[in-house]
Amino acid sequence: MTDVQTTTDMEQQHEEPAHACTLPSLRAVLAGAGAVGATCLLAACGTSNGGAYNSNPNGTDYHANPAPAGSGPANALGGTSGGGAKARVLIAAADVPEGGGVIKGNFVITQPSKGTYKAFSKVCTHQGCDVNKVDGGVISCPCHGSQFSITDGSVKGGPASKGLPETPVKVDGANVVTA
């Protein structure tokens, strides 16, 4: 018996194996990894925070680089309290209701009793949301329900475990100013 050949030698030379697989070279893999890393680095460096202050969706300002919650007195006006620094006007004293308070700028300014004024950071110490309401002797955070005293900023209801940081204030003429 003779063998019958169905393909020519020329056809066999141009056929590719059924399991052909091309692996990338080490150089190609490293170049790709480097390109991904450079892209991530450039994206991070190119992120603009729009300046020191940005706007929340609710229209209030917040600082793009706040101090850790509860780390000390809030002084979002850029100066320092005491030490000879010039006092800064926060609000007209007449605009703060007795037994209540007002959220203005980066502060909650309260008047727990007639003629006594306090100022606290408006940033909740739980997860950094802005408080949004002063009513019934408490400052309330809308995010998780934390509540703080208008008298001393202490926690009245959790989940926050630290009170709102206080900034010393005084009345100067008709205004509440930083002390």
mmCIF file of the C-alpha atoms, coordinates in Angstrom:
data_MODEL
# 
_entry.id   MODEL 
# 
loop_
_atom_site.group_PDB 
_atom_site.id 
_atom_site.type_symbol 
_atom_site.label_atom_id 
_atom_site.label_alt_id 
_atom_site.label_comp_id 
_atom_site.label_asym_id 
_atom_site.label_entity_id 
_atom_site.label_seq_id 
_atom_site.pdbx_PDB_ins_code 
_atom_site.Cartn_x 
_atom_site.Cartn_y 
_atom_site.Cartn_z 
_atom_site.occupancy 
_atom_site.B_iso_or_equiv 
_atom_site.pdbx_formal_charge 
_atom_site.auth_seq_id 
_atom_site.auth_comp_id 
_atom_site.auth_asym_id 
_atom_site.auth_atom_id 
_atom_site.pdbx_PDB_model_num 
ATOM 1   C CA . MET A 1 1   ? 0.000   0.000  0.000  1.00 0.00 ? 1   MET A CA 1 
ATOM 2   C CA . THR A 1 2   ? 1.140   3.463  -0.671 1.00 0.00 ? 2   THR A CA 1 
ATOM 3   C CA . ASP A 1 3   ? 0.712   6.518  1.429  1.00 0.00 ? 3   ASP A CA 1 
ATOM 4   C CA . VAL A 1 4   ? -1.401  9.232  -0.074 1.00 0.00 ? 4   VAL A CA 1 
ATOM 5   C CA . GLN A 1 5   ? -0.231  12.726 0.608  1.00 0.00 ? 5   GLN A CA 1 
ATOM 6   C CA . THR A 1 6   ? -3.000  15.317 0.744  1.00 0.00 ? 6   THR A CA 1 
ATOM 7   C CA . THR A 1 7   ? -0.887  18.468 1.133  1.00 0.00 ? 7   THR A CA 1 
ATOM 8   C CA . THR A 1 8   ? 2.223   19.564 -0.623 1.00 0.00 ? 8   THR A CA 1 
ATOM 9   C CA . ASP A 1 9   ? 5.480   20.318 1.098  1.00 0.00 ? 9   ASP A CA 1 
ATOM 10  C CA . MET A 1 10  ? 4.975   23.998 0.254  1.00 0.00 ? 10  MET A CA 1 
ATOM 11  C CA . GLU A 1 11  ? 1.617   24.128 2.067  1.00 0.00 ? 11  GLU A CA 1 
ATOM 12  C CA . GLN A 1 12  ? 3.088   22.504 5.155  1.00 0.00 ? 12  GLN A CA 1 
ATOM 13  C CA . GLN A 1 13  ? 5.773   25.182 5.438  1.00 0.00 ? 13  GLN A CA 1 
ATOM 14  C CA . HIS A 1 14  ? 3.178   27.998 5.720  1.00 0.00 ? 14  HIS A CA 1 
ATOM 15  C CA . GLU A 1 15  ? 0.880   26.383 8.234  1.00 0.00 ? 15  GLU A CA 1 
ATOM 16  C CA . GLU A 1 16  ? 1.096   27.667 11.791 1.00 0.00 ? 16  GLU A CA 1 
ATOM 17  C CA . PRO A 1 17  ? 0.828   25.377 14.774 1.00 0.00 ? 17  PRO A CA 1 
ATOM 18  C CA . ALA A 1 18  ? -2.631  25.169 16.296 1.00 0.00 ? 18  ALA A CA 1 
ATOM 19  C CA . HIS A 1 19  ? -1.349  26.361 19.688 1.00 0.00 ? 19  HIS A CA 1 
ATOM 20  C CA . ALA A 1 20  ? 0.677   29.382 18.651 1.00 0.00 ? 20  ALA A CA 1 
ATOM 21  C CA . CYS A 1 21  ? 1.035   31.802 21.559 1.00 0.00 ? 21  CYS A CA 1 
ATOM 22  C CA . THR A 1 22  ? 3.106   34.941 21.652 1.00 0.00 ? 22  THR A CA 1 
ATOM 23  C CA . LEU A 1 23  ? 4.202   36.058 25.116 1.00 0.00 ? 23  LEU A CA 1 
ATOM 24  C CA . PRO A 1 24  ? 5.202   39.676 25.696 1.00 0.00 ? 24  PRO A CA 1 
ATOM 25  C CA . SER A 1 25  ? 8.824   40.286 26.454 1.00 0.00 ? 25  SER A CA 1 
ATOM 26  C CA . LEU A 1 26  ? 9.892   41.326 29.941 1.00 0.00 ? 26  LEU A CA 1 
ATOM 27  C CA . ARG A 1 27  ? 10.804  44.718 28.498 1.00 0.00 ? 27  ARG A CA 1 
ATOM 28  C CA . ALA A 1 28  ? 7.243   45.211 27.197 1.00 0.00 ? 28  ALA A CA 1 
ATOM 29  C CA . VAL A 1 29  ? 5.739   44.212 30.549 1.00 0.00 ? 29  VAL A CA 1 
ATOM 30  C CA . LEU A 1 30  ? 7.982   46.605 32.487 1.00 0.00 ? 30  LEU A CA 1 
ATOM 31  C CA . ALA A 1 31  ? 7.330   49.451 30.042 1.00 0.00 ? 31  ALA A CA 1 
ATOM 32  C CA . GLY A 1 32  ? 3.572   48.943 30.415 1.00 0.00 ? 32  GLY A CA 1 
ATOM 33  C CA . ALA A 1 33  ? 3.801   48.897 34.207 1.00 0.00 ? 33  ALA A CA 1 
ATOM 34  C CA . GLY A 1 34  ? 5.909   52.055 34.141 1.00 0.00 ? 34  GLY A CA 1 
ATOM 35  C CA . ALA A 1 35  ? 3.390   53.790 31.890 1.00 0.00 ? 35  ALA A CA 1 
ATOM 36  C CA . VAL A 1 36  ? 0.519   52.902 34.237 1.00 0.00 ? 36  VAL A CA 1 
ATOM 37  C CA . GLY A 1 37  ? 2.478   54.162 37.255 1.00 0.00 ? 37  GLY A CA 1 
ATOM 38  C CA . ALA A 1 38  ? 3.408   57.425 35.520 1.00 0.00 ? 38  ALA A CA 1 
ATOM 39  C CA . THR A 1 39  ? -0.209  57.977 34.505 1.00 0.00 ? 39  THR A CA 1 
ATOM 40  C CA . CYS A 1 40  ? -1.388  57.497 38.099 1.00 0.00 ? 40  CYS A CA 1 
ATOM 41  C CA . LEU A 1 41  ? 1.303   59.853 39.387 1.00 0.00 ? 41  LEU A CA 1 
ATOM 42  C CA . LEU A 1 42  ? 0.424   62.549 36.867 1.00 0.00 ? 42  LEU A CA 1 
ATOM 43  C CA . ALA A 1 43  ? -3.280  62.180 37.605 1.00 0.00 ? 43  ALA A CA 1 
ATOM 44  C CA . ALA A 1 44  ? -2.637  62.628 41.333 1.00 0.00 ? 44  ALA A CA 1 
ATOM 45  C CA . CYS A 1 45  ? -0.346  65.620 40.787 1.00 0.00 ? 45  CYS A CA 1 
ATOM 46  C CA . GLY A 1 46  ? -2.761  67.197 38.372 1.00 0.00 ? 46  GLY A CA 1 
ATOM 47  C CA . THR A 1 47  ? -5.751  67.106 40.705 1.00 0.00 ? 47  THR A CA 1 
ATOM 48  C CA . SER A 1 48  ? -6.820  70.634 41.507 1.00 0.00 ? 48  SER A CA 1 
ATOM 49  C CA . ASN A 1 49  ? -8.604  71.368 44.750 1.00 0.00 ? 49  ASN A CA 1 
ATOM 50  C CA . GLY A 1 50  ? -9.672  74.783 43.499 1.00 0.00 ? 50  GLY A CA 1 
ATOM 51  C CA . GLY A 1 51  ? -7.777  76.605 46.242 1.00 0.00 ? 51  GLY A CA 1 
ATOM 52  C CA . ALA A 1 52  ? -7.862  76.238 49.987 1.00 0.00 ? 52  ALA A CA 1 
ATOM 53  C CA . TYR A 1 53  ? -11.624 76.321 50.157 1.00 0.00 ? 53  TYR A CA 1 
ATOM 54  C CA . ASN A 1 54  ? -14.147 74.421 48.074 1.00 0.00 ? 54  ASN A CA 1 
ATOM 55  C CA . SER A 1 55  ? -17.910 74.356 48.004 1.00 0.00 ? 55  SER A CA 1 
ATOM 56  C CA . ASN A 1 56  ? -20.021 71.532 49.357 1.00 0.00 ? 56  ASN A CA 1 
ATOM 57  C CA . PRO A 1 57  ? -23.123 70.498 47.420 1.00 0.00 ? 57  PRO A CA 1 
ATOM 58  C CA . ASN A 1 58  ? -25.187 72.298 50.075 1.00 0.00 ? 58  ASN A CA 1 
ATOM 59  C CA . GLY A 1 59  ? -23.422 75.567 49.240 1.00 0.00 ? 59  GLY A CA 1 
ATOM 60  C CA . THR A 1 60  ? -21.296 75.912 52.377 1.00 0.00 ? 60  THR A CA 1 
ATOM 61  C CA . ASP A 1 61  ? -17.528 76.222 52.336 1.00 0.00 ? 61  ASP A CA 1 
ATOM 62  C CA . TYR A 1 62  ? -15.125 73.755 53.869 1.00 0.00 ? 62  TYR A CA 1 
ATOM 63  C CA . HIS A 1 63  ? -11.373 73.707 54.116 1.00 0.00 ? 63  HIS A CA 1 
ATOM 64  C CA . ALA A 1 64  ? -9.655  71.282 51.758 1.00 0.00 ? 64  ALA A CA 1 
ATOM 65  C CA . ASN A 1 65  ? -7.015  70.448 54.387 1.00 0.00 ? 65  ASN A CA 1 
ATOM 66  C CA . PRO A 1 66  ? -8.732  70.499 57.785 1.00 0.00 ? 66  PRO A CA 1 
ATOM 67  C CA . ALA A 1 67  ? -7.000  69.543 61.004 1.00 0.00 ? 67  ALA A CA 1 
ATOM 68  C CA . PRO A 1 68  ? -8.033  66.137 62.359 1.00 0.00 ? 68  PRO A CA 1 
ATOM 69  C CA . ALA A 1 69  ? -11.415 66.287 64.034 1.00 0.00 ? 69  ALA A CA 1 
ATOM 70  C CA . GLY A 1 70  ? -11.192 67.129 67.713 1.00 0.00 ? 70  GLY A CA 1 
ATOM 71  C CA . SER A 1 71  ? -7.487  67.978 67.504 1.00 0.00 ? 71  SER A CA 1 
ATOM 72  C CA . GLY A 1 72  ? -7.813  71.454 68.963 1.00 0.00 ? 72  GLY A CA 1 
ATOM 73  C CA . PRO A 1 73  ? -9.551  74.796 68.709 1.00 0.00 ? 73  PRO A CA 1 
ATOM 74  C CA . ALA A 1 74  ? -11.020 75.644 65.348 1.00 0.00 ? 74  ALA A CA 1 
ATOM 75  C CA . ASN A 1 75  ? -9.516  78.742 63.836 1.00 0.00 ? 75  ASN A CA 1 
ATOM 76  C CA . ALA A 1 76  ? -10.599 78.682 60.243 1.00 0.00 ? 76  ALA A CA 1 
ATOM 77  C CA . LEU A 1 77  ? -10.030 82.382 59.747 1.00 0.00 ? 77  LEU A CA 1 
ATOM 78  C CA . GLY A 1 78  ? -6.322  81.899 59.214 1.00 0.00 ? 78  GLY A CA 1 
ATOM 79  C CA . GLY A 1 79  ? -5.070  83.848 62.253 1.00 0.00 ? 79  GLY A CA 1 
ATOM 80  C CA . THR A 1 80  ? -4.290  82.647 65.685 1.00 0.00 ? 80  THR A CA 1 
ATOM 81  C CA . SER A 1 81  ? -6.368  83.165 68.776 1.00 0.00 ? 81  SER A CA 1 
ATOM 82  C CA . GLY A 1 82  ? -4.731  85.127 71.530 1.00 0.00 ? 82  GLY A CA 1 
ATOM 83  C CA . GLY A 1 83  ? -1.008  85.842 71.502 1.00 0.00 ? 83  GLY A CA 1 
ATOM 84  C CA . GLY A 1 84  ? -1.514  89.399 70.291 1.00 0.00 ? 84  GLY A CA 1 
ATOM 85  C CA . ALA A 1 85  ? -3.289  88.430 67.080 1.00 0.00 ? 85  ALA A CA 1 
ATOM 86  C CA . LYS A 1 86  ? -5.942  90.816 65.838 1.00 0.00 ? 86  LYS A CA 1 
ATOM 87  C CA . ALA A 1 87  ? -9.477  89.736 66.748 1.00 0.00 ? 87  ALA A CA 1 
ATOM 88  C CA . ARG A 1 88  ? -11.701 88.872 63.771 1.00 0.00 ? 88  ARG A CA 1 
ATOM 89  C CA . VAL A 1 89  ? -15.386 89.594 63.546 1.00 0.00 ? 89  VAL A CA 1 
ATOM 90  C CA . LEU A 1 90  ? -17.470 86.399 63.313 1.00 0.00 ? 90  LEU A CA 1 
ATOM 91  C CA . ILE A 1 91  ? -20.995 87.813 63.474 1.00 0.00 ? 91  ILE A CA 1 
ATOM 92  C CA . ALA A 1 92  ? -23.064 90.678 64.871 1.00 0.00 ? 92  ALA A CA 1 
ATOM 93  C CA . ALA A 1 93  ? -24.076 89.757 68.428 1.00 0.00 ? 93  ALA A CA 1 
ATOM 94  C CA . ALA A 1 94  ? -27.688 90.713 67.666 1.00 0.00 ? 94  ALA A CA 1 
ATOM 95  C CA . ASP A 1 95  ? -27.814 88.012 64.952 1.00 0.00 ? 95  ASP A CA 1 
ATOM 96  C CA . VAL A 1 96  ? -27.259 85.165 67.459 1.00 0.00 ? 96  VAL A CA 1 
ATOM 97  C CA . PRO A 1 97  ? -30.523 84.125 69.160 1.00 0.00 ? 97  PRO A CA 1 
ATOM 98  C CA . GLU A 1 98  ? -30.513 83.650 72.920 1.00 0.00 ? 98  GLU A CA 1 
ATOM 99  C CA . GLY A 1 99  ? -30.700 79.918 73.706 1.00 0.00 ? 99  GLY A CA 1 
ATOM 100 C CA . GLY A 1 100 ? -29.726 79.072 70.126 1.00 0.00 ? 100 GLY A CA 1 
ATOM 101 C CA . GLY A 1 101 ? -27.087 79.699 67.538 1.00 0.00 ? 101 GLY A CA 1 
ATOM 102 C CA . VAL A 1 102 ? -26.121 80.437 63.965 1.00 0.00 ? 102 VAL A CA 1 
ATOM 103 C CA . ILE A 1 103 ? -23.899 78.566 61.515 1.00 0.00 ? 103 ILE A CA 1 
ATOM 104 C CA . LYS A 1 104 ? -21.703 81.096 59.732 1.00 0.00 ? 104 LYS A CA 1 
ATOM 105 C CA . GLY A 1 105 ? -18.489 80.559 57.823 1.00 0.00 ? 105 GLY A CA 1 
ATOM 106 C CA . ASN A 1 106 ? -16.604 77.719 59.470 1.00 0.00 ? 106 ASN A CA 1 
ATOM 107 C CA . PHE A 1 107 ? -18.218 78.211 62.861 1.00 0.00 ? 107 PHE A CA 1 
ATOM 108 C CA . VAL A 1 108 ? -21.341 77.609 64.903 1.00 0.00 ? 108 VAL A CA 1 
ATOM 109 C CA . ILE A 1 109 ? -21.757 80.687 67.084 1.00 0.00 ? 109 ILE A CA 1 
ATOM 110 C CA . THR A 1 110 ? -24.133 80.161 70.015 1.00 0.00 ? 110 THR A CA 1 
ATOM 111 C CA . GLN A 1 111 ? -25.629 82.226 72.838 1.00 0.00 ? 111 GLN A CA 1 
ATOM 112 C CA . PRO A 1 112 ? -26.526 79.627 75.488 1.00 0.00 ? 112 PRO A CA 1 
ATOM 113 C CA . SER A 1 113 ? -27.568 82.346 77.949 1.00 0.00 ? 113 SER A CA 1 
ATOM 114 C CA . LYS A 1 114 ? -28.085 86.077 77.555 1.00 0.00 ? 114 LYS A CA 1 
ATOM 115 C CA . GLY A 1 115 ? -24.764 87.782 76.777 1.00 0.00 ? 115 GLY A CA 1 
ATOM 116 C CA . THR A 1 116 ? -22.706 84.563 76.781 1.00 0.00 ? 116 THR A CA 1 
ATOM 117 C CA . TYR A 1 117 ? -21.330 83.635 73.353 1.00 0.00 ? 117 TYR A CA 1 
ATOM 118 C CA . LYS A 1 118 ? -19.486 80.523 72.231 1.00 0.00 ? 118 LYS A CA 1 
ATOM 119 C CA . ALA A 1 119 ? -17.979 79.459 68.894 1.00 0.00 ? 119 ALA A CA 1 
ATOM 120 C CA . PHE A 1 120 ? -17.398 75.890 67.777 1.00 0.00 ? 120 PHE A CA 1 
ATOM 121 C CA . SER A 1 121 ? -16.135 74.238 64.615 1.00 0.00 ? 121 SER A CA 1 
ATOM 122 C CA . LYS A 1 122 ? -18.998 73.405 62.270 1.00 0.00 ? 122 LYS A CA 1 
ATOM 123 C CA . VAL A 1 123 ? -17.252 70.136 61.299 1.00 0.00 ? 123 VAL A CA 1 
ATOM 124 C CA . CYS A 1 124 ? -18.700 67.083 63.070 1.00 0.00 ? 124 CYS A CA 1 
ATOM 125 C CA . THR A 1 125 ? -16.051 65.052 64.895 1.00 0.00 ? 125 THR A CA 1 
ATOM 126 C CA . HIS A 1 126 ? -17.614 61.759 63.793 1.00 0.00 ? 126 HIS A CA 1 
ATOM 127 C CA . GLN A 1 127 ? -16.814 61.721 60.076 1.00 0.00 ? 127 GLN A CA 1 
ATOM 128 C CA . GLY A 1 128 ? -16.255 65.333 59.080 1.00 0.00 ? 128 GLY A CA 1 
ATOM 129 C CA . CYS A 1 129 ? -19.713 66.341 57.825 1.00 0.00 ? 129 CYS A CA 1 
ATOM 130 C CA . ASP A 1 130 ? -20.837 69.903 58.398 1.00 0.00 ? 130 ASP A CA 1 
ATOM 131 C CA . VAL A 1 131 ? -23.450 70.388 61.100 1.00 0.00 ? 131 VAL A CA 1 
ATOM 132 C CA . ASN A 1 132 ? -26.552 72.042 59.678 1.00 0.00 ? 132 ASN A CA 1 
ATOM 133 C CA . LYS A 1 133 ? -28.962 72.922 62.467 1.00 0.00 ? 133 LYS A CA 1 
ATOM 134 C CA . VAL A 1 134 ? -29.065 74.614 65.880 1.00 0.00 ? 134 VAL A CA 1 
ATOM 135 C CA . ASP A 1 135 ? -32.328 73.978 67.724 1.00 0.00 ? 135 ASP A CA 1 
ATOM 136 C CA . GLY A 1 136 ? -33.522 73.058 71.210 1.00 0.00 ? 136 GLY A CA 1 
ATOM 137 C CA . GLY A 1 137 ? -30.121 73.627 72.811 1.00 0.00 ? 137 GLY A CA 1 
ATOM 138 C CA . VAL A 1 138 ? -28.284 71.259 70.459 1.00 0.00 ? 138 VAL A CA 1 
ATOM 139 C CA . ILE A 1 139 ? -26.182 71.501 67.315 1.00 0.00 ? 139 ILE A CA 1 
ATOM 140 C CA . SER A 1 140 ? -27.125 68.685 64.903 1.00 0.00 ? 140 SER A CA 1 
ATOM 141 C CA . CYS A 1 141 ? -25.228 66.842 62.186 1.00 0.00 ? 141 CYS A CA 1 
ATOM 142 C CA . PRO A 1 142 ? -27.375 65.547 59.301 1.00 0.00 ? 142 PRO A CA 1 
ATOM 143 C CA . CYS A 1 143 ? -25.049 62.720 58.255 1.00 0.00 ? 143 CYS A CA 1 
ATOM 144 C CA . HIS A 1 144 ? -25.333 60.303 61.178 1.00 0.00 ? 144 HIS A CA 1 
ATOM 145 C CA . GLY A 1 145 ? -27.409 62.137 63.781 1.00 0.00 ? 145 GLY A CA 1 
ATOM 146 C CA . SER A 1 146 ? -24.711 63.341 66.179 1.00 0.00 ? 146 SER A CA 1 
ATOM 147 C CA . GLN A 1 147 ? -25.787 66.155 68.490 1.00 0.00 ? 147 GLN A CA 1 
ATOM 148 C CA . PHE A 1 148 ? -23.682 68.631 70.464 1.00 0.00 ? 148 PHE A CA 1 
ATOM 149 C CA . SER A 1 149 ? -24.383 71.065 73.323 1.00 0.00 ? 149 SER A CA 1 
ATOM 150 C CA . ILE A 1 150 ? -24.652 74.766 72.458 1.00 0.00 ? 150 ILE A CA 1 
ATOM 151 C CA . THR A 1 151 ? -23.058 75.512 75.853 1.00 0.00 ? 151 THR A CA 1 
ATOM 152 C CA . ASP A 1 152 ? -19.755 73.655 75.583 1.00 0.00 ? 152 ASP A CA 1 
ATOM 153 C CA . GLY A 1 153 ? -19.822 71.651 72.321 1.00 0.00 ? 153 GLY A CA 1 
ATOM 154 C CA . SER A 1 154 ? -19.925 68.338 74.199 1.00 0.00 ? 154 SER A CA 1 
ATOM 155 C CA . VAL A 1 155 ? -21.588 65.288 72.664 1.00 0.00 ? 155 VAL A CA 1 
ATOM 156 C CA . LYS A 1 156 ? -25.298 64.999 73.517 1.00 0.00 ? 156 LYS A CA 1 
ATOM 157 C CA . GLY A 1 157 ? -26.002 62.090 71.170 1.00 0.00 ? 157 GLY A CA 1 
ATOM 158 C CA . GLY A 1 158 ? -23.748 59.788 69.146 1.00 0.00 ? 158 GLY A CA 1 
ATOM 159 C CA . PRO A 1 159 ? -22.178 58.347 67.117 1.00 0.00 ? 159 PRO A CA 1 
ATOM 160 C CA . ALA A 1 160 ? -19.634 61.160 67.640 1.00 0.00 ? 160 ALA A CA 1 
ATOM 161 C CA . SER A 1 161 ? -17.424 60.462 70.642 1.00 0.00 ? 161 SER A CA 1 
ATOM 162 C CA . LYS A 1 162 ? -15.662 63.864 70.850 1.00 0.00 ? 162 LYS A CA 1 
ATOM 163 C CA . GLY A 1 163 ? -17.203 67.290 71.248 1.00 0.00 ? 163 GLY A CA 1 
ATOM 164 C CA . LEU A 1 164 ? -16.885 70.119 68.741 1.00 0.00 ? 164 LEU A CA 1 
ATOM 165 C CA . PRO A 1 165 ? -13.617 72.058 69.100 1.00 0.00 ? 165 PRO A CA 1 
ATOM 166 C CA . GLU A 1 166 ? -14.168 75.517 70.586 1.00 0.00 ? 166 GLU A CA 1 
ATOM 167 C CA . THR A 1 167 ? -12.638 78.824 69.524 1.00 0.00 ? 167 THR A CA 1 
ATOM 168 C CA . PRO A 1 168 ? -12.567 81.452 72.299 1.00 0.00 ? 168 PRO A CA 1 
ATOM 169 C CA . VAL A 1 169 ? -14.705 84.507 71.491 1.00 0.00 ? 169 VAL A CA 1 
ATOM 170 C CA . LYS A 1 170 ? -15.715 87.779 73.120 1.00 0.00 ? 170 LYS A CA 1 
ATOM 171 C CA . VAL A 1 171 ? -18.084 90.639 72.424 1.00 0.00 ? 171 VAL A CA 1 
ATOM 172 C CA . ASP A 1 172 ? -16.403 93.716 70.990 1.00 0.00 ? 172 ASP A CA 1 
ATOM 173 C CA . GLY A 1 173 ? -18.867 96.553 70.503 1.00 0.00 ? 173 GLY A CA 1 
ATOM 174 C CA . ALA A 1 174 ? -21.794 95.040 68.633 1.00 0.00 ? 174 ALA A CA 1 
ATOM 175 C CA . ASN A 1 175 ? -19.876 92.024 67.309 1.00 0.00 ? 175 ASN A CA 1 
ATOM 176 C CA . VAL A 1 176 ? -18.791 88.569 68.414 1.00 0.00 ? 176 VAL A CA 1 
ATOM 177 C CA . VAL A 1 177 ? -15.066 88.352 67.649 1.00 0.00 ? 177 VAL A CA 1 
ATOM 178 C CA . THR A 1 178 ? -12.264 85.843 68.163 1.00 0.00 ? 178 THR A CA 1 
ATOM 179 C CA . ALA A 1 179 ? -10.599 86.366 71.529 1.00 0.00 ? 179 ALA A CA 1 
# 
